[in-house]
C-alpha cells in the first residue's frame, strides 16, 4: 500500500528530478500510525512525514 501523499506528490516528476514531499497525517497514516510486530510505533500517530524523492527511472517509459 502506498500512502496517498506519495500518490499525489510523485506524478509529474521528470526522470532525474528531485522533489521534497511534506505529507500531513491525513495523507499518510493518520491517527493509526504504524507499529511493528512488538507494538512499538515506527511512525507515531498524527505524524507529518517528510521525504526527499529522486526519480531515477520510469518503468512506464520503456
PDB file of N, H, CA, C and O in Angstrom:
ATOM      1  N   UNK A   1       0.838  -1.179   0.000  1.00  0.00           N
ATOM      2  CA  UNK A   1       0.000   0.000   0.000  1.00  0.00           C
ATOM      3  C   UNK A   1       0.887   1.248   0.000  1.00  0.00           C
ATOM      4  O   UNK A   1       1.804   1.361   0.814  1.00  0.00           O
ATOM      5  N   UNK A   2       0.620   2.155  -0.888  1.00  0.00           N
ATOM      6  H   UNK A   2      -0.125   2.063  -1.549  1.00  0.00           H
ATOM      7  CA  UNK A   2       1.335   3.426  -0.962  1.00  0.00           C
ATOM      8  C   UNK A   2       0.446   4.495  -0.341  1.00  0.00           C
ATOM      9  O   UNK A   2      -0.749   4.557  -0.627  1.00  0.00           O
ATOM     10  N   UNK A   3       1.026   5.330   0.503  1.00  0.00           N
ATOM     11  H   UNK A   3       1.998   5.279   0.736  1.00  0.00           H
ATOM     12  CA  UNK A   3       0.221   6.377   1.136  1.00  0.00           C
ATOM     13  C   UNK A   3      -0.242   7.400   0.094  1.00  0.00           C
ATOM     14  O   UNK A   3       0.411   7.606  -0.929  1.00  0.00           O
ATOM     15  N   UNK A   4      -1.361   8.024   0.374  1.00  0.00           N
ATOM     16  H   UNK A   4      -1.891   7.857   1.205  1.00  0.00           H
ATOM     17  CA  UNK A   4      -1.973   8.964  -0.559  1.00  0.00           C
ATOM     18  C   UNK A   4      -1.040  10.128  -0.881  1.00  0.00           C
ATOM     19  O   UNK A   4      -1.058  10.641  -2.000  1.00  0.00           O
ATOM     20  N   UNK A   5      -0.232  10.547   0.079  1.00  0.00           N
ATOM     21  H   UNK A   5      -0.217  10.131   0.988  1.00  0.00           H
ATOM     22  CA  UNK A   5       0.704  11.648  -0.157  1.00  0.00           C
ATOM     23  C   UNK A   5       1.699  11.346  -1.262  1.00  0.00           C
ATOM     24  O   UNK A   5       2.076  12.236  -2.025  1.00  0.00           O
ATOM     25  N   UNK A   6       2.128  10.088  -1.351  1.00  0.00           N
ATOM     26  H   UNK A   6       1.822   9.365  -0.732  1.00  0.00           H
ATOM     27  CA  UNK A   6       3.022   9.684  -2.453  1.00  0.00           C
ATOM     28  C   UNK A   6       2.249   9.673  -3.760  1.00  0.00           C
ATOM     29  O   UNK A   6       2.752  10.126  -4.788  1.00  0.00           O
ATOM     30  N   UNK A   7       1.018   9.154  -3.724  1.00  0.00           N
ATOM     31  H   UNK A   7       0.609   8.786  -2.889  1.00  0.00           H
ATOM     32  CA  UNK A   7       0.184   9.103  -4.932  1.00  0.00           C
ATOM     33  C   UNK A   7      -0.033  10.500  -5.511  1.00  0.00           C
ATOM     34  O   UNK A   7      -0.127  10.665  -6.728  1.00  0.00           O
ATOM     35  N   UNK A   8      -0.113  11.496  -4.641  1.00  0.00           N
ATOM     36  H   UNK A   8      -0.037  11.362  -3.653  1.00  0.00           H
ATOM     37  CA  UNK A   8      -0.335  12.865  -5.093  1.00  0.00           C
ATOM     38  C   UNK A   8       0.959  13.616  -5.380  1.00  0.00           C
ATOM     39  O   UNK A   8       0.971  14.535  -6.199  1.00  0.00           O
ATOM     40  N   UNK A   9       2.044  13.238  -4.719  1.00  0.00           N
ATOM     41  H   UNK A   9       2.034  12.492  -4.053  1.00  0.00           H
ATOM     42  CA  UNK A   9       3.279  14.013  -4.808  1.00  0.00           C
ATOM     43  C   UNK A   9       4.260  13.594  -5.881  1.00  0.00           C
ATOM     44  O   UNK A   9       5.084  14.406  -6.302  1.00  0.00           O
ATOM     45  N   UNK A  10       4.199  12.352  -6.339  1.00  0.00           N
ATOM     46  H   UNK A  10       3.530  11.693  -5.997  1.00  0.00           H
ATOM     47  CA  UNK A  10       5.183  11.850  -7.299  1.00  0.00           C
ATOM     48  C   UNK A  10       4.781  12.072  -8.763  1.00  0.00           C
ATOM     49  O   UNK A  10       5.655  12.384  -9.572  1.00  0.00           O
ATOM     50  N   UNK A  11       3.523  11.930  -9.140  1.00  0.00           N
ATOM     51  H   UNK A  11       2.813  11.676  -8.483  1.00  0.00           H
ATOM     52  CA  UNK A  11       3.165  12.129 -10.553  1.00  0.00           C
ATOM     53  C   UNK A  11       3.623  13.495 -11.072  1.00  0.00           C
ATOM     54  O   UNK A  11       3.564  14.505 -10.371  1.00  0.00           O
ATOM     55  N   UNK A  12       4.073  13.485 -12.309  1.00  0.00           N
ATOM     56  H   UNK A  12       4.120  12.665 -12.878  1.00  0.00           H
ATOM     57  CA  UNK A  12       4.548  14.716 -12.928  1.00  0.00           C
ATOM     58  C   UNK A  12       6.034  14.935 -12.779  1.00  0.00           C
ATOM     59  O   UNK A  12       6.589  15.857 -13.376  1.00  0.00           O
ATOM     60  N   UNK A  13       6.697  14.088 -11.978  1.00  0.00           N
ATOM     61  H   UNK A  13       6.246  13.338 -11.493  1.00  0.00           H
ATOM     62  CA  UNK A  13       8.143  14.219 -11.836  1.00  0.00           C
ATOM     63  C   UNK A  13       8.831  13.758 -13.112  1.00  0.00           C
ATOM     64  O   UNK A  13       8.377  12.824 -13.772  1.00  0.00           O
ATOM     65  N   UNK A  14       9.928  14.419 -13.450  1.00  0.00           N
ATOM     66  H   UNK A  14      10.298  15.178 -12.913  1.00  0.00           H
ATOM     67  CA  UNK A  14      10.746  14.012 -14.584  1.00  0.00           C
ATOM     68  C   UNK A  14      11.871  13.111 -14.085  1.00  0.00           C
ATOM     69  O   UNK A  14      12.348  13.276 -12.962  1.00  0.00           O
ATOM     70  N   UNK A  15      12.293  12.165 -14.910  1.00  0.00           N
ATOM     71  H   UNK A  15      11.906  12.031 -15.822  1.00  0.00           H
ATOM     72  CA  UNK A  15      13.428  11.311 -14.554  1.00  0.00           C
ATOM     73  C   UNK A  15      14.621  12.218 -14.256  1.00  0.00           C
ATOM     74  O   UNK A  15      14.935  13.128 -15.023  1.00  0.00           O
ATOM     75  N   UNK A  16      15.277  11.949 -13.128  1.00  0.00           N
ATOM     76  H   UNK A  16      15.022  11.209 -12.506  1.00  0.00           H
ATOM     77  CA  UNK A  16      16.399  12.770 -12.680  1.00  0.00           C
ATOM     78  C   UNK A  16      15.969  13.902 -11.764  1.00  0.00           C
ATOM     79  O   UNK A  16      16.812  14.561 -11.157  1.00  0.00           O
ATOM     80  N   UNK A  17      14.674  14.134 -11.656  1.00  0.00           N
ATOM     81  H   UNK A  17      13.988  13.598 -12.149  1.00  0.00           H
ATOM     82  CA  UNK A  17      14.158  15.211 -10.824  1.00  0.00           C
ATOM     83  C   UNK A  17      14.148  14.845  -9.352  1.00  0.00           C
ATOM     84  O   UNK A  17      14.101  13.669  -8.990  1.00  0.00           O
ATOM     85  N   UNK A  18      14.192  15.860  -8.516  1.00  0.00           N
ATOM     86  H   UNK A  18      14.230  16.814  -8.810  1.00  0.00           H
ATOM     87  CA  UNK A  18      14.139  15.691  -7.066  1.00  0.00           C
ATOM     88  C   UNK A  18      12.989  16.535  -6.542  1.00  0.00           C
ATOM     89  O   UNK A  18      12.752  17.652  -7.003  1.00  0.00           O
ATOM     90  N   UNK A  19      12.284  15.981  -5.575  1.00  0.00           N
ATOM     91  H   UNK A  19      12.477  15.074  -5.200  1.00  0.00           H
ATOM     92  CA  UNK A  19      11.135  16.690  -5.002  1.00  0.00           C
ATOM     93  C   UNK A  19      11.109  16.436  -3.500  1.00  0.00           C
ATOM     94  O   UNK A  19      11.394  15.328  -3.045  1.00  0.00           O
ATOM     95  N   UNK A  20      10.769  17.460  -2.741  1.00  0.00           N
ATOM     96  H   UNK A  20      10.538  18.360  -3.110  1.00  0.00           H
ATOM     97  CA  UNK A  20      10.579  17.334  -1.291  1.00  0.00           C
ATOM     98  C   UNK A  20       9.086  17.189  -1.053  1.00  0.00           C
ATOM     99  O   UNK A  20       8.305  18.077  -1.394  1.00  0.00           O
ATOM    100  N   UNK A  21       8.695  16.068  -0.469  1.00  0.00           N
ATOM    101  H   UNK A  21       9.329  15.347  -0.192  1.00  0.00           H
ATOM    102  CA  UNK A  21       7.292  15.822  -0.149  1.00  0.00           C
ATOM    103  C   UNK A  21       7.087  16.019   1.347  1.00  0.00           C
ATOM    104  O   UNK A  21       7.719  15.341   2.157  1.00  0.00           O
ATOM    105  N   UNK A  22       6.223  16.926   1.709  1.00  0.00           N
ATOM    106  H   UNK A  22       5.709  17.477   1.051  1.00  0.00           H
ATOM    107  CA  UNK A  22       5.819  17.121   3.104  1.00  0.00           C
ATOM    108  C   UNK A  22       4.383  16.625   3.165  1.00  0.00           C
ATOM    109  O   UNK A  22       3.469  17.249   2.626  1.00  0.00           O
ATOM    110  N   UNK A  23       4.203  15.491   3.832  1.00  0.00           N
ATOM    111  H   UNK A  23       4.945  14.984   4.270  1.00  0.00           H
ATOM    112  CA  UNK A  23       2.922  14.795   3.797  1.00  0.00           C
ATOM    113  C   UNK A  23       2.254  14.868   5.172  1.00  0.00           C
ATOM    114  O   UNK A  23       2.765  14.308   6.142  1.00  0.00           O
ATOM    115  N   UNK A  24       1.116  15.557   5.256  1.00  0.00           N
ATOM    116  H   UNK A  24       0.701  16.012   4.468  1.00  0.00           H
ATOM    117  CA  UNK A  24       0.415  15.662   6.534  1.00  0.00           C
ATOM    118  C   UNK A  24      -0.211  14.322   6.922  1.00  0.00           C
ATOM    119  O   UNK A  24      -0.404  13.451   6.073  1.00  0.00           O
ATOM    120  N   UNK A  25      -0.524  14.164   8.195  1.00  0.00           N
ATOM    121  H   UNK A  25      -0.368  14.871   8.885  1.00  0.00           H
ATOM    122  CA  UNK A  25      -1.072  12.887   8.671  1.00  0.00           C
ATOM    123  C   UNK A  25      -2.277  12.384   7.891  1.00  0.00           C
ATOM    124  O   UNK A  25      -2.410  11.178   7.683  1.00  0.00           O
ATOM    125  N   UNK A  26      -3.159  13.280   7.454  1.00  0.00           N
ATOM    126  H   UNK A  26      -3.051  14.260   7.624  1.00  0.00           H
ATOM    127  CA  UNK A  26      -4.368  12.823   6.763  1.00  0.00           C
ATOM    128  C   UNK A  26      -4.067  12.237   5.382  1.00  0.00           C
ATOM    129  O   UNK A  26      -4.931  11.583   4.798  1.00  0.00           O
ATOM    130  N   UNK A  27      -2.865  12.456   4.848  1.00  0.00           N
ATOM    131  H   UNK A  27      -2.163  12.988   5.322  1.00  0.00           H
ATOM    132  CA  UNK A  27      -2.464  11.849   3.580  1.00  0.00           C
ATOM    133  C   UNK A  27      -1.415  10.758   3.793  1.00  0.00           C
ATOM    134  O   UNK A  27      -0.830  10.248   2.838  1.00  0.00           O
ATOM    135  N   UNK A  28      -1.188  10.408   5.071  1.00  0.00           N
ATOM    136  H   UNK A  28      -1.664  10.822   5.846  1.00  0.00           H
ATOM    137  CA  UNK A  28      -0.208   9.370   5.407  1.00  0.00           C
ATOM    138  C   UNK A  28      -0.898   8.292   6.256  1.00  0.00           C
ATOM    139  O   UNK A  28      -1.755   7.561   5.757  1.00  0.00           O
ATOM    140  N   UNK A  29      -0.526   8.198   7.527  1.00  0.00           N
ATOM    141  H   UNK A  29       0.170   8.792   7.931  1.00  0.00           H
ATOM    142  CA  UNK A  29      -1.055   7.134   8.381  1.00  0.00           C
ATOM    143  C   UNK A  29      -2.051   7.621   9.419  1.00  0.00           C
ATOM    144  O   UNK A  29      -2.543   6.831  10.225  1.00  0.00           O
ATOM    145  N   UNK A  30      -2.355   8.924   9.408  1.00  0.00           N
ATOM    146  H   UNK A  30      -1.956   9.566   8.754  1.00  0.00           H
ATOM    147  CA  UNK A  30      -3.397   9.477  10.265  1.00  0.00           C
ATOM    148  C   UNK A  30      -3.215   9.173  11.740  1.00  0.00           C
ATOM    149  O   UNK A  30      -2.097   9.152  12.254  1.00  0.00           O
ATOM    150  N   UNK A  31      -4.333   8.939  12.408  1.00  0.00           N
ATOM    151  H   UNK A  31      -5.241   8.956  11.990  1.00  0.00           H
ATOM    152  CA  UNK A  31      -4.280   8.675  13.851  1.00  0.00           C
ATOM    153  C   UNK A  31      -3.958   7.219  14.169  1.00  0.00           C
ATOM    154  O   UNK A  31      -3.879   6.850  15.341  1.00  0.00           O
ATOM    155  N   UNK A  32      -3.768   6.376  13.133  1.00  0.00           N
ATOM    156  H   UNK A  32      -3.832   6.676  12.181  1.00  0.00           H
ATOM    157  CA  UNK A  32      -3.380   4.974  13.344  1.00  0.00           C
ATOM    158  C   UNK A  32      -1.891   4.844  13.629  1.00  0.00           C
ATOM    159  O   UNK A  32      -1.475   4.060  14.482  1.00  0.00           O
ATOM    160  N   UNK A  33      -1.085   5.636  12.894  1.00  0.00           N
ATOM    161  H   UNK A  33      -1.423   6.273  12.201  1.00  0.00           H
ATOM    162  CA  UNK A  33       0.356   5.443  12.951  1.00  0.00           C
ATOM    163  C   UNK A  33       0.704   4.087  12.361  1.00  0.00           C
ATOM    164  O   UNK A  33      -0.132   3.435  11.736  1.00  0.00           O
ATOM    165  N   UNK A  34       1.941   3.672  12.563  1.00  0.00           N
ATOM    166  H   UNK A  34       2.621   4.202  13.071  1.00  0.00           H
ATOM    167  CA  UNK A  34       2.390   2.350  12.113  1.00  0.00           C
ATOM    168  C   UNK A  34       3.216   1.746  13.237  1.00  0.00           C
ATOM    169  O   UNK A  34       4.188   2.344  13.699  1.00  0.00           O
ATOM    170  N   UNK A  35       2.822   0.560  13.671  1.00  0.00           N
ATOM    171  H   UNK A  35       2.032   0.074  13.296  1.00  0.00           H
ATOM    172  CA  UNK A  35       3.549  -0.140  14.731  1.00  0.00           C
ATOM    173  C   UNK A  35       4.195  -1.394  14.162  1.00  0.00           C
ATOM    174  O   UNK A  35       3.688  -1.995  13.214  1.00  0.00           O
ATOM    175  N   UNK A  36       5.330  -1.784  14.759  1.00  0.00           N
ATOM    176  H   UNK A  36       5.742  -1.297  15.529  1.00  0.00           H
ATOM    177  CA  UNK A  36       5.969  -3.037  14.344  1.00  0.00           C
ATOM    178  C   UNK A  36       5.290  -4.211  15.047  1.00  0.00           C
ATOM    179  O   UNK A  36       4.309  -4.023  15.766  1.00  0.00           O
ATOM    180  N   UNK A  37       5.807  -5.411  14.841  1.00  0.00           N
ATOM    181  H   UNK A  37       6.604  -5.564  14.256  1.00  0.00           H
ATOM    182  CA  UNK A  37       5.192  -6.622  15.403  1.00  0.00           C
ATOM    183  C   UNK A  37       5.163  -6.611  16.929  1.00  0.00           C
ATOM    184  O   UNK A  37       4.342  -7.295  17.540  1.00  0.00           O
ATOM    185  N   UNK A  38       6.059  -5.835  17.546  1.00  0.00           N
ATOM    186  H   UNK A  38       6.725  -5.279  17.050  1.00  0.00           H
ATOM    187  CA  UNK A  38       6.100  -5.749  19.009  1.00  0.00           C
ATOM    188  C   UNK A  38       5.164  -4.679  19.556  1.00  0.00           C
ATOM    189  O   UNK A  38       5.058  -4.499  20.769  1.00  0.00           O
ATOM    190  N   UNK A  39       4.486  -3.968  18.657  1.00  0.00           N
ATOM    191  H   UNK A  39       4.572  -4.114  17.671  1.00  0.00           H
ATOM    192  CA  UNK A  39       3.572  -2.923  19.093  1.00  0.00           C
ATOM    193  C   UNK A  39       4.228  -1.569  19.297  1.00  0.00           C
ATOM    194  O   UNK A  39       3.586  -0.629  19.765  1.00  0.00           O
ATOM    195  N   UNK A  40       5.514  -1.466  18.947  1.00  0.00           N
ATOM    196  H   UNK A  40       6.036  -2.230  18.567  1.00  0.00           H
ATOM    197  CA  UNK A  40       6.238  -0.206  19.084  1.00  0.00           C
ATOM    198  C   UNK A  40       5.995   0.626  17.824  1.00  0.00           C
ATOM    199  O   UNK A  40       6.158   0.134  16.707  1.00  0.00           O
ATOM    200  N   UNK A  41       5.609   1.870  18.010  1.00  0.00           N
ATOM    201  H   UNK A  41       5.477   2.269  18.917  1.00  0.00           H
ATOM    202  CA  UNK A  41       5.346   2.730  16.854  1.00  0.00           C
ATOM    203  C   UNK A  41       6.641   3.068  16.126  1.00  0.00           C
ATOM    204  O   UNK A  41       7.592   3.564  16.730  1.00  0.00           O
ATOM    205  N   UNK A  42       6.670   2.795  14.826  1.00  0.00           N
ATOM    206  H   UNK A  42       5.897   2.392  14.335  1.00  0.00           H
ATOM    207  CA  UNK A  42       7.776   3.228  13.974  1.00  0.00           C
ATOM    208  C   UNK A  42       7.399   4.529  13.265  1.00  0.00           C
ATOM    209  O   UNK A  42       8.273   5.289  12.850  1.00  0.00           O
ATOM    210  N   UNK A  43       6.111   4.778  13.131  1.00  0.00           N
ATOM    211  H   UNK A  43       5.401   4.160  13.468  1.00  0.00           H
ATOM    212  CA  UNK A  43       5.566   6.079  12.717  1.00  0.00           C
ATOM    213  C   UNK A  43       4.459   6.379  13.719  1.00  0.00           C
ATOM    214  O   UNK A  43       3.400   5.752  13.676  1.00  0.00           O
ATOM    215  N   UNK A  44       4.690   7.333  14.622  1.00  0.00           N
ATOM    216  H   UNK A  44       5.550   7.842  14.657  1.00  0.00           H
ATOM    217  CA  UNK A  44       3.673   7.639  15.620  1.00  0.00           C
ATOM    218  C   UNK A  44       2.398   8.194  14.980  1.00  0.00           C
ATOM    219  O   UNK A  44       2.444   8.751  13.884  1.00  0.00           O
ATOM    220  N   UNK A  45       1.267   8.041  15.663  1.00  0.00           N
ATOM    221  H   UNK A  45       1.231   7.588  16.554  1.00  0.00           H
ATOM    222  CA  UNK A  45       0.021   8.626  15.156  1.00  0.00           C
ATOM    223  C   UNK A  45       0.164  10.134  14.936  1.00  0.00           C
ATOM    224  O   UNK A  45       0.901  10.816  15.649  1.00  0.00           O
ATOM    225  N   UNK A  46      -0.553  10.630  13.941  1.00  0.00           N
ATOM    226  H   UNK A  46      -1.151  10.077  13.363  1.00  0.00           H
ATOM    227  CA  UNK A  46      -0.615  12.066  13.635  1.00  0.00           C
ATOM    228  C   UNK A  46       0.746  12.685  13.322  1.00  0.00           C
ATOM    229  O   UNK A  46       1.028  13.819  13.711  1.00  0.00           O
ATOM    230  N   UNK A  47       1.584  11.928  12.615  1.00  0.00           N
ATOM    231  H   UNK A  47       1.355  11.007  12.298  1.00  0.00           H
ATOM    232  CA  UNK A  47       2.913  12.398  12.243  1.00  0.00           C
ATOM    233  C   UNK A  47       2.906  12.960  10.826  1.00  0.00           C
ATOM    234  O   UNK A  47       2.356  12.351   9.908  1.00  0.00           O
ATOM    235  N   UNK A  48       3.520  14.126  10.657  1.00  0.00           N
ATOM    236  H   UNK A  48       3.967  14.621  11.402  1.00  0.00           H
ATOM    237  CA  UNK A  48       3.780  14.672   9.329  1.00  0.00           C
ATOM    238  C   UNK A  48       5.070  14.036   8.837  1.00  0.00           C
ATOM    239  O   UNK A  48       6.079  14.039   9.542  1.00  0.00           O
ATOM    240  N   UNK A  49       5.036  13.490   7.626  1.00  0.00           N
ATOM    241  H   UNK A  49       4.217  13.488   7.053  1.00  0.00           H
ATOM    242  CA  UNK A  49       6.199  12.819   7.054  1.00  0.00           C
ATOM    243  C   UNK A  49       6.870  13.724   6.034  1.00  0.00           C
ATOM    244  O   UNK A  49       6.195  14.450   5.304  1.00  0.00           O
ATOM    245  N   UNK A  50       8.209  13.683   5.982  1.00  0.00           N
ATOM    246  H   UNK A  50       8.757  13.093   6.575  1.00  0.00           H
ATOM    247  CA  UNK A  50       8.974  14.458   5.012  1.00  0.00           C
ATOM    248  C   UNK A  50       9.895  13.503   4.270  1.00  0.00           C
ATOM    249  O   UNK A  50      10.663  12.761   4.883  1.00  0.00           O
ATOM    250  N   UNK A  51       9.812  13.529   2.937  1.00  0.00           N
ATOM    251  H   UNK A  51       9.189  14.132   2.439  1.00  0.00           H
ATOM    252  CA  UNK A  51      10.651  12.690   2.086  1.00  0.00           C
ATOM    253  C   UNK A  51      11.343  13.564   1.053  1.00  0.00           C
ATOM    254  O   UNK A  51      10.759  14.527   0.557  1.00  0.00           O
ATOM    255  N   UNK A  52      12.584  13.232   0.730  1.00  0.00           N
ATOM    256  H   UNK A  52      13.059  12.449   1.133  1.00  0.00           H
ATOM    257  CA  UNK A  52      13.266  13.782  -0.432  1.00  0.00           C
ATOM    258  C   UNK A  52      13.278  12.643  -1.440  1.00  0.00           C
ATOM    259  O   UNK A  52      13.882  11.599  -1.192  1.00  0.00           O
ATOM    260  N   UNK A  53      12.616  12.837  -2.573  1.00  0.00           N
ATOM    261  H   UNK A  53      12.125  13.685  -2.775  1.00  0.00           H
ATOM    262  CA  UNK A  53      12.430  11.783  -3.564  1.00  0.00           C
ATOM    263  C   UNK A  53      13.182  12.164  -4.833  1.00  0.00           C
ATOM    264  O   UNK A  53      13.037  13.275  -5.342  1.00  0.00           O
ATOM    265  N   UNK A  54      13.988  11.230  -5.337  1.00  0.00           N
ATOM    266  H   UNK A  54      14.106  10.328  -4.923  1.00  0.00           H
ATOM    267  CA  UNK A  54      14.635  11.419  -6.632  1.00  0.00           C
ATOM    268  C   UNK A  54      14.138  10.326  -7.559  1.00  0.00           C
ATOM    269  O   UNK A  54      14.239   9.142  -7.237  1.00  0.00           O
ATOM    270  N   UNK A  55      13.607  10.712  -8.700  1.00  0.00           N
ATOM    271  H   UNK A  55      13.526  11.674  -8.961  1.00  0.00           H
ATOM    272  CA  UNK A  55      13.104   9.746  -9.671  1.00  0.00           C
ATOM    273  C   UNK A  55      14.266   9.325 -10.564  1.00  0.00           C
ATOM    274  O   UNK A  55      14.769  10.119 -11.360  1.00  0.00           O
ATOM    275  N   UNK A  56      14.689   8.062 -10.424  1.00  0.00           N
ATOM    276  H   UNK A  56      14.281   7.417  -9.777  1.00  0.00           H
ATOM    277  CA  UNK A  56      15.853   7.585 -11.175  1.00  0.00           C
ATOM    278  C   UNK A  56      15.474   6.888 -12.468  1.00  0.00           C
ATOM    279  O   UNK A  56      16.294   6.810 -13.383  1.00  0.00           O
ATOM    280  N   UNK A  57      14.253   6.380 -12.568  1.00  0.00           N
ATOM    281  H   UNK A  57      13.587   6.444 -11.825  1.00  0.00           H
ATOM    282  CA  UNK A  57      13.795   5.780 -13.822  1.00  0.00           C
ATOM    283  C   UNK A  57      12.277   5.767 -13.831  1.00  0.00           C
ATOM    284  O   UNK A  57      11.625   5.965 -12.806  1.00  0.00           O
ATOM    285  N   UNK A  58      11.734   5.530 -15.012  1.00  0.00           N
ATOM    286  H   UNK A  58      12.263   5.369 -15.845  1.00  0.00           H
ATOM    287  CA  UNK A  58      10.290   5.462 -15.188  1.00  0.00           C
ATOM    288  C   UNK A  58       9.981   4.154 -15.898  1.00  0.00           C
ATOM    289  O   UNK A  58      10.203   4.028 -17.102  1.00  0.00           O
ATOM    290  N   UNK A  59       9.470   3.181 -15.152  1.00  0.00           N
ATOM    291  H   UNK A  59       9.290   3.283 -14.174  1.00  0.00           H
ATOM    292  CA  UNK A  59       9.194   1.857 -15.720  1.00  0.00           C
ATOM    293  C   UNK A  59       8.181   1.938 -16.854  1.00  0.00           C
ATOM    294  O   UNK A  59       8.174   1.074 -17.730  1.00  0.00           O
ATOM    295  N   UNK A  60       7.339   2.941 -16.855  1.00  0.00           N
ATOM    296  H   UNK A  60       7.344   3.643 -16.143  1.00  0.00           H
ATOM    297  CA  UNK A  60       6.342   3.091 -17.905  1.00  0.00           C
ATOM    298  C   UNK A  60       6.877   3.745 -19.170  1.00  0.00           C
ATOM    299  O   UNK A  60       6.160   3.842 -20.165  1.00  0.00           O
ATOM    300  N   UNK A  61       8.126   4.194 -19.144  1.00  0.00           N
ATOM    301  H   UNK A  61       8.708   4.115 -18.335  1.00  0.00           H
ATOM    302  CA  UNK A  61       8.687   4.913 -20.291  1.00  0.00           C
ATOM    303  C   UNK A  61       9.243   3.987 -21.356  1.00  0.00           C
ATOM    304  O   UNK A  61       9.518   4.434 -22.469  1.00  0.00           O
ATOM    305  N   UNK A  62       9.416   2.711 -21.048  1.00  0.00           N
ATOM    306  H   UNK A  62       9.192   2.348 -20.144  1.00  0.00           H
ATOM    307  CA  UNK A  62      10.054   1.783 -21.994  1.00  0.00           C
ATOM    308  C   UNK A  62       9.152   1.405 -23.139  1.00  0.00           C
ATOM    309  O   UNK A  62       9.552   0.633 -24.011  1.00  0.00           O
TER     310      UNK A  62
END
